[in-house]
Every structure is written in structure tokens, then in C-alpha cells.
């Protein structure tokens, strides 16, 4: 598992550097993978999975926690790498834009739609499908099946994990939308 963790870090850093067309893109990669927010999310995911003992084959122990943290970081690595590698090709602006006004339903709708249908970053008018985000989420779910126990190493479990990643993106954006500004 340690070798996999080191390999995932190396590949993600190489992909992040290769995809970095400018300083903003490299900063996006850092913010999605190796900054305090993503590392806290990794720790929380590992703690949650430790609490519910998922997958049970890893047990409740320091070793099990390390495997869960490595699993979460590995998934985050795949997701961030693909998301940031594909977004320039489709001109996706993956930065969250707070709506900040209107009814609660209008703001929720804006946030949920904004997870899948994003503004273009090339100055052209209109929006585009967040193909990088969607592909990254489902690829992360499927890639994690490589190191998961055999009981959960199937396509359906990977698809559920990908959907959970997208749900987490929506939830994170909802918190950003309604969190009081300073």
C-alpha cells in the first residue's frame, strides 16, 4: 500500500506539472490535492470509514486507518489529475462561483447545476459540461477497485464511489454558497 501511495503521489505531481499551462492551473492542482482542505477531507473520509469499519477486511486498527487514508488520497489523486488534465481541453472553469442572492431554491439549483454545467474559461459565452469533473469522479471510483478487497472490487461499487464523489462536490459547493461571508 505504501508503494501505491508513493506512486500515486509521483504520478499526480507529474500530471499536475504537465497539465499546468500557467500558474493558476498549477495552483488549482495544489488546491485540489495537496493543500490543507483536501488533506483534511482525506483525514475525515478515513475517520468516517474507520468509524463504520468500511471495508471490514481492513479492520479497526492503525493499519486499517492508514489503508483508508491511502485509499482516500489515491482516489483524490486520480480525480484531481483527470479533472485538471481534461478541463483545459473542454475549456471548463472549475472554480465555484457563488450566486449569493435570490431564494434558497434558486441558490440550491445554481449550486447543483453548477457542479455539472460550468462556465467556459476561454472567454467564449455560455457554459460547457464539466466532463473533467465527471470523468475524474468515476475514474477515481473505478481505479480504487484495484487496491480494495475482492468483496468490493467490482464495477458497481466503483460507480457508487464515483457518484459519491460528485455528491461530495455538490455538498461542498452548497456549504460554500450558504456559508456567511466575512
Order of alpha helices (4+ residues) and beta strands (2+ residues): alpha-alpha-alpha-alpha-alpha-beta-beta-alpha-alpha
